[in-house]
Amino acid sequence: MIKKYYLLSPGPTPVPEKVLSSAAEPIIHHRTPEFSKILMETTEGLKYVFGTKEDVYILASSGTGAMEAAVINTLSPGDKVLTINGGKFGERWGNICRAYGLDTKEIVLTWGDDYSPEQLAKEIKNNPGLKAVFTTLSETSTGAIFDIKGFGEVVAKTEAILVVDGISGIGATPCPMDEWKIDVLVSGSQKSFMIPPGLAYIALSPKAWKLVETSKLPKFYFDIKKYRKNLGKQTTPWTPGVSLIIQQNKALEIIKNMGLENFLNHHQILGEATRSAVKAIGLELLAKRPGNILTAVKTPAGVDGSKLVKTMQNKYMAYIANAQDPHKGEFFRIAHLGYMGGFDIITALSALEMTLMDLGYDKFQAGASVAAAQKILREAWQ
Ligand SMILES: *Cc1c(COP(=O)(O)O)cnc(C)c1O
């Protein structure tokens, strides 16, 4: 058989062909009107997807760089912060905050569990003097999404800022920054933004900018004031990722032409189809509140989850993602974000069924997951 590569992971994600080919153009110089025009168009496009009238700054780093920038630009040594750890990425907020000497109170959830705005309100009441609350829109390690709108209402009534990791979620699930009262929103290029890894995005509300004025944590490369000053002159403080920004501009054009609402609806359909499909073969979801970005599926009893993922990758070249440590093998993750279509889901499901059969798991009728997904896709297809 020809070994064709199917990228079905929650980042990096597939890149549309015309976006890929735009990276093959000769490099232009970044201190030129030509590049400034592209930078400003890209910034406008990011503002549209973020749902904010604030500027969105483009950093040359992976998403974690924007998470670090969110911390070091708003806080000072010893500041009290609250982090919600619902998985690998929520945990990262705590790790960054502690690395910078912040007084970090961490709420640790069982992976896949939800956390309500009421619980958050209670926790904030029990921890007076908080400067910031850190949370995650889509916890990519578990497939769960959190009630960011509800968190926004709670945190807006306090002195604290709400900082949201939207790295996998923005573009795939609703999260209008201004409307939901988010103070710092970060994202990255290799998830729903449909370009290769290498760029990170960050926007700050007026409440967050006030903290920037008093922030004393050390900063240089990610000093957000330098980005603001330079964007005012339609440029960047350092050499920007020219090719990636050109690609992002192209990919944002696709989202704008389609309309953000339709882009979000597309994710909803793929999410519903995937959930319905895995349930049709008797498998269970990990997340109590599953998002439409990816679906984390519990490994059925008697099957080695890591072997399942390895077989899908090595034999069928279907690159779904294993669970991350310390839950490797306990579940696996099928992605449906960014430039993924209905038939990408079908591919993942078919490869999953074939792999389950290879591993001796036979408690389902062959094709049942594909049929369930087809039903939803056919009805929704326009
Ligand atoms: C991918 C991801 C990150 C990490 O981003 P990097 O680009 O690997 O630095 C952080 N948070 C979430 C929710 C993610 O999905």
The ligand as a Tripos MOL2 file, in Angstrom:
@<TRIPOS>MOLECULE
LIG
   15    15     1     0     0
SMALL
NO_CHARGES

@<TRIPOS>ATOM
      1 C1         -0.8390   23.7020   21.8300 C.3       1 LIG1
      2 C2         -1.2440   24.3460   23.1090 C.ar      1 LIG1
      3 C3         -0.3440   25.0500   23.9260 C.ar      1 LIG1
      4 C4          1.1180   25.0700   23.6820 C.3       1 LIG1
      5 O1          1.4770   25.7430   22.6040 O.3       1 LIG1
      6 P1          2.9220   25.5910   21.9710 P.3       1 LIG1
      7 O2          2.6610   26.1910   20.6440 O.co2     1 LIG1
      8 O3          3.2810   24.1370   21.9370 O.co2     1 LIG1
      9 O4          3.8510   26.3780   22.8100 O.co2     1 LIG1
     10 C5         -0.8280   25.6800   25.0490 C.ar      1 LIG1
     11 N1         -2.1120   25.6050   25.3890 N.ar      1 LIG1
     12 C6         -3.0040   24.9240   24.6590 C.ar      1 LIG1
     13 C7         -4.4110   24.8720   25.1090 C.3       1 LIG1
     14 C8         -2.5950   24.2820   23.4950 C.ar      1 LIG1
     15 O5         -3.4870   23.5890   22.7730 O.3       1 LIG1
@<TRIPOS>BOND
     1     1     2 1
     2     2     3 ar
     3     2    14 ar
     4     3     4 1
     5     3    10 ar
     6     4     5 1
     7     5     6 1
     8     6     7 2
     9     6     8 1
    10     6     9 1
    11    10    11 ar
    12    11    12 ar
    13    12    13 1
    14    12    14 ar
    15    14    15 1
@<TRIPOS>SUBSTRUCTURE
     1 LIG1         1 GROUP 0 **** ****
